[in-house]
Every structure is written in C-alpha cells, then in structure tokens.
Amino acid sequence: MVSTDTRPECFHEYENVMDRYCAAYLCIHCGYHKDLARCYCGWSLTGLDGREELEQFGENVEDNF
C-alpha cells in the first residue's frame, strides 16, 4: 500500500509512467498522487484511508483491488 504520509515541503517529482498498482502519477519522494485527493490504493491528502473516503462518497469499490 502507498504511504499516506505527505510532505508539504516536498517539491514533488514524478516519473513519466503511472504506478501499476493504482494508475496514478506518484511523487518518487513522498508518494503524493498528482491531481488526486484520494485513491483506491488507500492514499489520501487527509492522511486517512482514501479507499474508505471514496466509499463514503458513493464510489463502488470492489474488494478484489
């Protein structure tokens, strides 16, 4: 699982490919997900469980992710 820790002082550097696990561009230093607030992998800007947050917003999250 991707870390939910974000570093505000990080300058966010991305590779040219999306992460295979969650199909997002991830910062190679802190795990920040470019242009996302929460992700199916569990990452969230709030530091809480992004997957749970998506379910609360009505997203259909399958168990076999």
N, C-alpha and C positions, 0 to 999 in steps of 0.2 A: 504494500500500500504506500502511496505517496505521502510524504510528511505533510502535516497540516501547519507546520511552522512556516511563517513568512517573515522575512527580514525587511522592514521598511527602508533600511539604509542600503539594501541590495540594488544594484544597477540593472538587474535582470538581463541576462544574456541567454539567447536561445540558439539551439541548433536548427538547421534547415529542414528537419524532419519532425513529424509529430510522434509523440510517445505511442508505442504499440498498445500499451495497456488501456489508456483512456482516450486516445486520439486527440490530445491537446498539445500545444506547444508549451513545454515546461522549461523554466529557468534552470540552467545547469548548476546554479549556486544554491538556490533556496527552495526549488520546487514550485514556485509561483506558476499558476496556469494563466497564460496570456489570454486576455479578453473574457475570462470566466469569473464568476463569483462563487460557484460551487461545481463539483464534478461527481460523476458516478463512481469514481475510484475512492471517494471519501474525503477528498481535499475540499477546503472551503476557506474563503477570505476571513470568515469569523473565527476560524480555528476549531469549529465544531464539526460534526460529521456531515459532510456535504451530501452524501447519499441520503441520509435521514432528512436533511433540509429539502432536497428535491421531492421526496415522498410527501412532505408536509405541503408543498406547493402543488401537489396533484400529479406529479410525474409518475409514470408507470415504470418502476424499476424492477427488472427481473432478478430473480435470486441467483441465476447462473452466471452472473457477470464475473 
